[in-house]
Amino acid sequence: MEEKVHTRWRAASSAVMDFESYYEIAPTADFIRSRSFTRVALQFPDELLKDSVRVVRALRDELQSLESDTEGNGDDREVRFFVMADTTYGSCCVDEVGASHASAECVIHYGHTCLSPTSTLPAFFVFGKASINISHCADNISNYAWTNGKPIVVLFGLEYAHAMQDIKEALVVESSRLCGSRSRLELYCAEVMCSDMNPSGDDKTSNGHLGPVESCAADEGCGVATGARYSIGGLVWNLPAGQRLEEYILFWIGSDNSAFANVVLTFNGCDIVRYDATEKCLVTDLSQQRRILKCRYYLVEKAKDANIIGILVGTLGVAGYLRIIRLMKELIIGAGKKAYTLVMGKPNPAKLANFPECDVFIYVSCAQTALLDSKEFLAPVITPFEAMLAFNRGSQWTGAYMMEFWDLIRSSLVEVKKQSGEARFSFLQGGYIEDVDLQGSFSLLDSFTEMGMKSFGGKK
């Protein structure tokens, strides 16, 4: 009887440890206490909301434990927690608007995230810990690399970040086993850029979170002497000098989700393979994902014929969103078209149907929520990058695709070219057409939406 009691106690203790490890209770409490925060917003996606009460209880217990260890320092301020369930926009972004309603000093973000830089509040990210068969994953990566003979860059969903060190070690063992005395496989593994971030503001750089290529020196801790630095979705990796990413196979560990779609579109010139950790299989056929590029190019051609454009504000927290909105307005006005700015939370067909005068919408949001499937919408929804191609006369798509704000801002496409009065050829209408200058028109909609954006947008 006593042995059964001890067995149940050990099982319960193990379950508590697993829970606290999954939600990173100790690191979160240390983050809160080290910054002396007293009002903390906890942002949960729908699938994790059921654990929110338990997480709050565990954080309070951990903070009390830390206070007892440092008793006598005079710091006995009570920490208040506010659980945010229904986010204003995508759950992958930090909901600074919701947090500001509770006058929170920081946000603890749980679950899948795009790691987009924040504008006003510091944030701490708890990615979660998805299960994965490490040896099976390492075997698949090594065997595929050995068969193809090309170097590999390993990318992953942030929910598998906890297992990457073990996967790296397993890859070293597998590489030695396969190669023997010959040179080892050339493998590079991405790393998570950060688990917490400070607000970067609207007109500042985003802590290196954006951009496919920058100079990288050895004293920056890049892992190679000199070379190119790449980053996407919170991951960062470095390649030796003189090598191009197109020479590598991108090996994605994770689900076929928005983060993976971002990788496929951004690095569409690379061979990409996905390891599905849930099904324990390799997926090499990405024809469906690559077909998205053709659909997006069609939307660009359709947007060229638009006269009235709606700018959908899909985020009020990601650093750089105000600058992108201003850039889109300048672009649209320079093309002789009319622009409306709309703030409506998460867009859907019913909401956008209230603006039938808009021929196309530009969705300003984070990289992982920017691609809306607009089949059910009355008008197509495009990204700021696609708007650059559509409304800058003479711009041509080279194959490169940009999703991040700061990639677009730093690119040569941001220059708003002076539009000529010449007729242009429309592929959809099959002939030459002249764009009508609508700048003389006026609508109260502009005034109302501008006032709404300022009231919800916070600081510039």
N, C-alpha and C positions, 0 to 999 in steps of 0.2 A: 504493500500500500504506500509506504514511504517512498519507494523507488518511483512509483507512478506519479506521485506528487512532484518529486524532483524533475521528472521527465517533462511534465506539463509546465513547470516553472521555467525550465531551460528553453522550451519551445516558445513560451510567451516572451521571455527575455530576448530571444533571437528575433522574434517578430518586431519587437520594439526597436531593436538595433537596426533592422532592415528598414523600418519606416523612417527612423531618424537619419539613416544614411541616404535613403532615396530623396528625402526632402532637405538634406544638408542642414539639419537643425543647428549644429554647433557652429559651422562657418557663418550661417546667417545671423545667429545671435552675436557672434564676434564682430561682424560687420556693423550691426546696429549699435552695439555698445562702443566700439572704437570711434564711431562718428558722433556719438552722443545724441542719436535721434530719439525723439519722444513720441512722434506721430508717424506711424509706419503703415503704408498701404500694401496689402497683399493681393496680387493679381493672379487669379486662377482661371484657366480655361474650363469649359463646361465639364469635361471628363474628369477633372481633378477636384472639382468644387466639393464633392462629397467628403474630402479629407480636410477641408479648410478649418473646421472647428478643432480637429485633433492637432493640426499644425500650429494653430494659435496657442493651444494649451502647451504643446511641447516647447514652443519658443519662450513662453512665459516661464516655464520651469527651468529652461536653460539659462535665461537671463537672471533669474533668482539665484541659480547656482553660481553664476559669475559674480554676482553682487556679494554673496556670502564669502567667496574666495578673496574679495578685495574689500572686506568690511572695514569701515573706519576712514575711508577716503572722502566721505561727505557727499558722494554721488548716489542719491537715493531717488532720483526722478523716476516716476512711473512711465512706462512705455505703453502707449495705446495703439492697438491694431485695428485696421479697417479693411474688411474683406471686400474686394471688388469682383463682382460676378459677371455682369453684362458689360463688356467693353464697348467703348464708343465706336471704334473701328475694328481692325483685325486684332485677334487675340495674340498674334505674334509680336506686336508692337507694345511698348510701354504706354499704358493709358494715363498720360499726364493730366488729361482733362478730368477724368474721374478722380484721380488722386488729389487734384487741386480742390475739388469740392469738399474733401475732408481735411483740407489744409495740411496734407501729408508732407513730410520733409524728405521722404524717399519712397521708392517702390521696390518691393521684392516680387520679381516676375517668375512664375512657375510654368513649366512646360515648354512646348515648342516656341522658339523665338527666332526672329530675323536678325537680332542684335543691331538694329538700326540705332544710331547715336541719338540720345535724347537732347531736348532743347533747354529744359528748365530744372529737371529733378535728377539727382543721382539714382542709380538703379543697381540692384544685385540680382543675378540670374541663377535660377535653379533649373538645370536642363532636364533633370530626371535621369534614370538609369535603365534603359531598355536592355533586355536580355539578349545575349549573342553567344554563339558557339565560337570561341576564339580560335581554336585549332582548325576547325572547318573553314572559317573565314580566311585564315592565313594560308591554308593549303590551296584554296581557290585562287587567291591573289598570286601566289608564287607560281603555281602551275600555268596560269594564264600568261603571266609575264614571261615565263620560260618558253612557252609555245610560240608566242608572238615575237619575242626577241627585241621588244621595244621597252624603253624605260617607263616606269609607272609613277604617277602621282596619286596618292591615296587621299581621297576626301571622304567626309562622313557627315551624317546627321548629328547634331549636337547631343542627341539623346544617347549616342554611343561614345561620347568623349571619355567617359569613365573607363572604358575598356581599351583605349587606343595604346596606352603604354604596354599592356600585355600583348596586344596585336603586333606592335613593333618588335618586341622581343621574340615572338613566335615567327615573325617574318625573317629575322636574322638567322634563326635556326633552320628554317625551311630553305632559305637562300644558300646556306652552307651545304645542306644535304643535297640539293639539286645540282649545284655548280661544282661541288668537290674542290679540286685544286684549281679550277679555272676561276676567272674573275666573277665576282658575285653579281647578282642582279642589281640593276640601278633602280632603287626605290626611294621615293621622297614622300613623307607623310606630312599632311597639313597639321597645324596646331590651332587650338582655340585662342582667339586674340585676347579675350578677357572674360572674367566672370562677373565683373562689376565695372561700371563706367560713371564718369562725371558728365554733366551736361556740357555740350560743346557749343551751344548757341546756334543761331541761324546762319551767321555769316563767317563762321570759323570752319576750319577743316575738321574732319570727322575722325580724328585719332587714327588715321591710316586704315579705317574700315573699308574704304572704297578704293577702287582703282585697280585695273589690272596692271600696270607696270610702273614701278618706281625704282630708283637707284637704291641699292642696299649695301651698306658697308659692313665689314666684319665686326666692328665695335658696337654694332646695333644688335648683336646677338642673333643673327639670322641663320646661323648654322652652316653657312658656306662663306668662303672668303669674300668674294664679290659676286654680284649677279643680279637677277631680276626678282622683284618681290611681287607676289600676286595675293589677292585676297577677295573673298566673296562670302557673304552670309555669316560673318564672324570667324571664318577660317583664314589662315594666312600660311603661306609656304614660300620657299625660295628655291630658285634654280641657278645652276652655275652660269657664269658669264658666257655669252655667245650662244646660248641654247634657247630655243623657242618652245613655248608650251605646246604648239602643234606637233612637235616631235615626240610627245609623250602620250601615253594612254591614261586617261582619267578614270580611276577606279572609285566608284561611289559606294559607300557602305550605308545602307538605309532604305527608306521607303520611297516609292514614287510619289513624292509630295511636291509642294510648292518650292521647297529649297532645292530639290533635284531639278525641277523645271527651270529654275533660275540658272543652275549650272549648265544645263543643256543649251539654253538660249545664249548665254554669255560666252561660252566656249564652244560654239557650234562648229568650229573648225577642227576640233580634236576628236579622236576616237574615245568613246565613253562606254564603260561597262558598269553595270550596277549589281551589287551583291545584296540580295534580299535576305536579311538576317532572320526574318520571321519564317519564310519558306525554305531557307537554307539552300538557295540556288542562285546561279548567275543568270543575268538578263542581258543579252547582247543585242537584241533587236530593239532599237530605239526609233524605228521608222515613224511610229505614231507621234513621238515627241518632236522629231525633226519636221514633221508635217505642219507643226504649229507655226514654223517660220514662214511657210508659204501662205498660211492664213493671215498672218500678221502683215505680210507684204501686200496682200489684197486689201486689207483695211487701210493701209497707207495710201494706196491709189484711190480708194473711195473717199478718204478724208480730203484729198486734193480738190475734189469737186464741191466741198462743203462751203457754205457762205456764213452760217451762224454756228459758233462753236461754244459749247458749255465746258467750263473748267470745273471738274468735280474735285473738291478738296477731300481727299481720302485719309488725311492724317493731320493732326494738330500738335504733334509732338516730335516727329522725326526732324532732326536738324537739317535745315536747308529747304524746307517745304515752302516758306514764304518767298525765298529767292527764286525757286522754280516757278511759282505762280506768277511772280512779276515777269519772269522771262517768257512764260507762255503768253501773257498779255501783250508784251512787246512784239512777240513773234506774230501773233494773230493780227494785231493792228497794222504791223508792217506789211502783212499780206493783203491788206485792204478788206479784212473780214471783221465781223462783229463777235465780241466775246462776252459771255455771261460767266460769273463766278458763283458756284453753287456749293453750299454746305448742307449736307443732309444725312450725315452718318454713313451707315453701310448702304451703298446704292443697290437698288433692285429694279426690275422692269416697271413696277407700279409707280415708284417715285419718279423715275425719269420720264414716264409717260405724261407727267404734268408739264413737261417742257417740250411740246411737239415742234416748236419753232427751231430747236437745235438740230442741225444736220449730223453732228458728231460730238462726242464728249471726250475730253482729255482727263484721265484719271491720275491725279497726283497722290501717290501713296508709296509705301515701302516696296522694295523689290519683289517681295514674295506674295504681295496681294495685288500687284499692278495689273496682272493679266486676267481680266474679267472675260468670261465666256459670254459674249454679247449676242448670242443667237436669239434669245428671247426678248432682247431690247429692240425698241423701235429704231434706234440709231446706234451705230457702232461706237464702241468705247476703245480708245487707243491710249498708249503710254506717252509721256513727254518726249521720249526718244523718237517715237514714230511721228509725233507732231512736228519735230524738227525736220524730219525727212519730207513730210507732206507740205509744210508751209514755207520752207526756205526754197525759193525757186532755184533750180539747178542742182539741188542736193541729190546725191545718188547713194544708194545703199551699197556698201562695200562688202557686206557679209558680217561685219561687226555688229553686235547688239549690246546696248547699254541699259541697265535696269536701275542702277544706283544714281541718286541725285548728283553726287559730287563727281562721278565719272562723266556725267553729261555736262555739268557746269565747266569742268576743266577741258572738255573736248573742243575741237575747232567748230563743231556744229552750233555752239552757242552764239556765234556771231550772226546777228539778224541782218540779213542781206537786204539791200534796197530792191524792191520788186519792180520789175519793168512792166510797162503797159502792154506788152506784146501778148498776143493770144498764145495759149499753151495747148498741147495735145492731151486729151483725156482718153485714157485706155478704156475706161468703162463706157463712155459715150461714143467712142470711135470717131472722134473728130476734134478740131480745134475749137476752143471756147475762150471767152474773155471773162476774167474775174470781175465781179461787180464790187465797187468800193462802197461798203455799207457804213463807213465811219460817221456819216452824217446823221444816222438814225440814233434814237435814244429810247431807253426803256427803264422804267422804275425798278425793274428786276435787278439791274446792276446796283442801284443804291441799296436796296434791301439786302441783297446777298453780301455786299461789302460790309454793311453794318453787322450782319450776322457773323461773318468771318472774324471781324475785329472783336466781337463780344465773346466768341468761343476760342479764338486763337491765342489768347494770352499775350505774352511779351514778344516784341520783335527782336 
